[in-house]
Amino acid sequence: MHGKSRNAIRTSPSRYIFLACNTLFFTLMVLLCFYPMWYVFIQSLSESAMAVKAVVLPVHFTFNNYVKLMQMPEIFHAFLISVLRTVLGTLGTVLCCMFAGYLFTKERIPFRKLIYRLLVVTMYVSGGLIPTYLVIKEYGLINNFLVYIVPSLIGAYNVILIKTFIEQLPRELEESARIDGASTGTVFFRIIVPLSMPIAATIAIYASNSQWNSFIDNQLYTSANGNLTTLQLLLYNYLNQSERLIAQLEKEGATSSMMEQMLTPRGIKMTVTMISVIPIMCVYPFMQRFLVKGIMIGAVKG
């Protein structure tokens, strides 16, 4: 009887309707999330003059948009600066936040609770744009590559996640290492860091995404040094000065055949957007499993 009832549920018309509606709903949700990126992608692969007509597939498929942008020498330098700041900034943020989170788990640290509460306050209160600029200027970071790295080394939210994660690790591991004569550095790098890889990967995702997409700091603090221009600021400039870029390409000697495939403002927007987004999209799928695990474990306690 039990088997028959289960079979009846499976073949129930109402169940078929529910499954069909459920499948349709989530399929539409996936398409709604995926289509904007697909729309940008197919327009970047369409002939610039015909890109506006590309809705489902590229119109007059071509790599001309990418080729033209790659011919601009500043693209590769800006891409290199973005990669360097992302790699170095992410490594520095993960290391500093992990060590700060580890220290906040030690009750014998003087003024530990006070310092921790002051750190948490920074999540809700900011010094403001002008005071921040003056502080960075006093530290000599204006037009300096380190302005991309140093201000982001410590983040309150990251430290909280790491502190909470470390507090859930077995204390016996550290105590046994101390008995064997291990120093704080040895305990941190040989015990805490290996066991904290899930939360470290989570922080790495946050930090790398923030570093890669940031351009405001480039615009505010390194505007006088063109060698420190990032890909994202270049994207911002392209989106706002696309007409000037087209005139520049024409001035550099475009032939009549090239003029037929000349970049348009829309083509520039779509192509540079894809160039900027693809690297972070390639990294995220490999780190996603750590992201879910790290947040769930690190957010159990406050």
C-alpha positions in Angstrom: 0.0 0.0 0.0 2.8 2.4 0.9 4.5 1.8 -2.5 1.2 2.4 -4.3 0.6 5.7 -2.5 4.1 6.9 -3.4 3.5 6.0 -7.0 0.1 7.7 -7.0 1.8 10.9 -5.7 4.4 10.8 -8.4 1.8 10.4 -11.2 -0.7 12.9 -9.8 -1.7 15.5 -12.4 -1.3 18.3 -9.8 2.2 17.2 -9.2 3.0 17.3 -12.9 1.6 20.8 -13.0 3.6 21.9 -10.0 6.8 20.5 -11.5 6.1 22.1 -14.8 5.5 25.5 -13.3 8.5 25.1 -11.0 10.7 24.3 -13.9 9.4 27.1 -16.0 9.8 29.6 -13.2 13.4 28.8 -12.4 14.3 28.5 -16.1 13.0 32.1 -16.6 15.0 33.2 -13.5 18.2 31.7 -14.9 17.6 33.3 -18.3 16.9 36.7 -16.6 20.2 36.5 -14.8 22.2 35.1 -17.7 20.8 37.2 -20.6 22.2 40.6 -19.7 25.8 39.2 -19.9 24.9 37.3 -23.1 23.5 40.5 -24.6 26.7 42.4 -23.9 28.7 39.5 -25.3 26.9 39.1 -28.6 27.0 42.9 -29.2 30.8 42.9 -28.6 31.0 40.2 -31.3 28.8 42.1 -33.8 29.9 44.6 -36.4 29.7 47.9 -34.6 27.2 49.5 -37.0 24.9 46.5 -36.6 25.4 45.8 -32.9 22.1 47.4 -31.9 20.3 44.7 -33.9 21.9 41.9 -32.0 19.4 40.4 -29.6 19.9 36.7 -29.5 22.9 36.0 -31.8 25.7 38.3 -33.1 24.9 40.2 -36.3 27.8 40.1 -38.8 30.0 38.1 -36.5 33.5 39.7 -36.1 36.4 40.1 -33.6 37.0 43.6 -35.0 36.0 45.3 -31.8 38.5 43.4 -29.7 41.2 43.8 -32.3 40.8 47.5 -32.4 40.9 47.9 -28.7 43.9 45.6 -28.4 45.8 47.9 -30.8 45.7 50.7 -28.1 49.0 50.3 -26.2 47.5 51.6 -22.9 45.1 48.7 -22.7 47.9 46.2 -21.9 49.6 48.4 -19.3 46.3 49.2 -17.6 45.4 45.5 -17.6 48.8 44.7 -16.0 48.3 47.3 -13.3 44.8 45.9 -12.5 46.2 42.4 -12.3 49.1 43.5 -10.0 46.9 45.4 -7.6 44.4 42.5 -7.5 47.0 39.8 -6.8 49.1 41.9 -4.3 46.1 43.5 -2.7 44.3 40.2 -2.3 47.3 38.5 -0.7 47.9 41.4 1.6 44.3 41.6 2.7 44.0 37.9 3.4 47.2 37.7 5.4 46.6 40.9 7.4 43.0 40.2 8.2 43.8 36.6 9.1 46.5 37.7 11.5 44.3 40.4 13.0 41.4 38.0 13.4 43.7 35.5 15.1 45.0 38.1 17.6 41.5 39.2 18.5 40.8 35.6 19.7 43.5 36.0 22.4 42.1 37.3 25.6 45.5 38.3 27.0 45.9 41.0 24.3 45.8 44.4 26.0 42.7 46.5 25.2 41.5 43.7 22.9 37.8 44.4 23.4 38.2 48.1 23.0 40.2 47.8 19.8 37.8 45.3 18.4 34.8 47.5 19.0 36.6 50.5 17.4 37.2 48.3 14.4 33.6 47.3 14.2 32.6 51.0 14.4 34.4 51.6 11.1 31.7 49.5 9.4 29.1 52.1 10.2 31.1 55.4 10.4 33.4 56.8 7.8 35.8 59.7 8.1 34.6 61.1 4.8 36.3 61.8 1.5 38.3 64.9 2.3 39.8 63.5 5.6 40.6 60.2 3.9 42.4 62.1 1.1 44.4 64.1 3.7 45.4 61.0 5.6 46.6 59.3 2.4 48.5 62.4 1.4 50.2 62.6 4.8 51.3 59.0 4.4 52.9 59.8 1.0 50.6 57.5 -1.0 49.4 60.1 -3.6 50.5 58.9 -7.0 52.0 55.8 -5.4 51.1 52.2 -6.4 50.8 51.3 -2.7 47.6 53.5 -2.4 45.9 50.5 -4.0 47.2 48.1 -1.4 47.7 49.7 2.0 44.2 51.2 2.7 42.5 47.9 2.1 44.8 45.6 4.1 42.4 45.5 7.1 38.6 45.3 6.6 36.3 45.1 9.7 33.9 42.6 8.1 36.7 40.3 7.0 38.3 40.4 10.4 35.0 39.5 12.1 34.5 36.5 9.8 38.0 35.2 10.4 37.8 35.8 14.2 34.5 33.9 14.4 35.9 31.0 12.2 39.1 30.7 14.3 37.2 30.7 17.6 35.5 27.5 16.4 38.8 25.6 15.8 39.8 23.1 18.5 41.9 24.9 21.1 43.7 21.7 21.9 45.7 21.9 18.7 47.2 25.3 19.6 47.8 24.2 23.3 49.6 21.1 22.3 51.8 23.1 19.9 52.6 25.6 22.6 53.7 22.7 24.9 56.0 21.6 22.2 57.6 25.0 22.1 55.9 26.5 19.1 56.0 30.3 18.8 53.0 32.5 17.8 54.2 32.7 14.2 54.6 28.9 14.0 51.2 28.3 15.4 49.7 30.8 13.0 51.3 29.6 9.8 51.4 25.9 10.5 48.1 25.4 12.3 45.7 28.3 12.0 46.3 29.1 8.3 46.0 25.6 6.9 42.8 25.0 9.0 41.3 28.3 7.9 41.6 27.9 4.2 37.8 28.0 3.6 37.4 31.4 5.3 40.7 32.6 3.7 39.3 31.7 0.2 36.1 33.6 1.1 38.0 36.7 2.0 40.1 36.3 -1.1 37.0 36.3 -3.3 35.7 39.5 -1.6 39.1 41.2 -1.8 39.9 40.2 -5.4 36.5 41.3 -6.6 36.8 44.7 -4.8 40.4 45.3 -6.1 39.6 44.3 -9.7 36.5 46.5 -10.0 37.7 49.5 -8.1 38.6 52.7 -10.0 37.6 55.5 -7.7 40.9 55.3 -5.8 42.7 55.5 -9.1 40.7 58.6 -10.1 41.2 60.4 -6.8 44.7 59.5 -5.7 46.8 58.7 -8.9 45.2 60.9 -11.6 48.6 62.7 -12.1 50.4 59.5 -12.8 49.2 57.9 -16.0 51.4 54.8 -15.5 49.1 53.8 -12.6 45.9 53.9 -14.6 43.9 50.7 -14.1 41.7 48.9 -16.6 38.6 49.9 -14.8 39.4 53.6 -15.0 40.2 53.2 -18.6 36.8 51.5 -19.1 35.2 54.5 -17.3 37.0 56.9 -19.6 36.1 55.0 -22.7 32.4 55.0 -21.7 32.4 58.7 -21.2 34.7 59.7 -24.1 33.9 57.1 -26.7 33.4 59.7 -29.4 36.9 61.1 -28.8 38.3 57.6 -29.1 36.7 57.1 -32.5 38.1 60.4 -33.7 41.5 59.3 -32.4 41.4 56.0 -34.3 40.4 57.8 -37.5 43.3 60.3 -37.1 45.7 57.4 -36.7 45.2 56.4 -40.3 42.1 54.2 -40.8 41.6 53.3 -44.5 38.3 53.4 -46.3 37.8 49.6 -45.7 38.5 50.0 -42.0 36.1 52.9 -41.8 33.3 50.6 -42.6 34.0 48.6 -39.5 35.0 51.5 -37.3 34.2 51.3 -33.6 31.1 53.0 -32.4 30.4 54.2 -28.8 28.1 51.2 -28.3 30.8 48.7 -29.6 33.4 50.2 -27.2 31.1 50.0 -24.3 30.2 46.3 -24.9 33.7 45.2 -25.8 35.6 46.9 -22.9 32.9 45.6 -20.5 33.6 42.1 -21.6 37.3 42.5 -21.3 36.9 43.9 -17.8 34.5 41.2 -16.6 35.9 38.0 -18.1 38.9 37.6 -15.7 36.9 37.8 -12.5 34.3 35.4 -14.0 37.0 32.9 -14.7 38.2 32.9 -11.1 34.9 32.9 -9.3 33.6 29.4 -10.2 36.7 27.8 -8.8 36.3 29.6 -5.5 32.5 29.4 -5.1 32.6 26.2 -3.0 34.9 27.9 -0.5 32.7 31.0 -0.4 29.6 29.1 0.7 31.4 27.0 3.3 33.4 29.9 4.7 30.5 32.2 5.1 28.3 29.5 6.8 31.0 28.5 9.2 32.3 32.0 9.9 28.9 33.5 10.5 27.6 31.1 13.2 28.7 33.3 16.1 29.3 37.0 16.4 
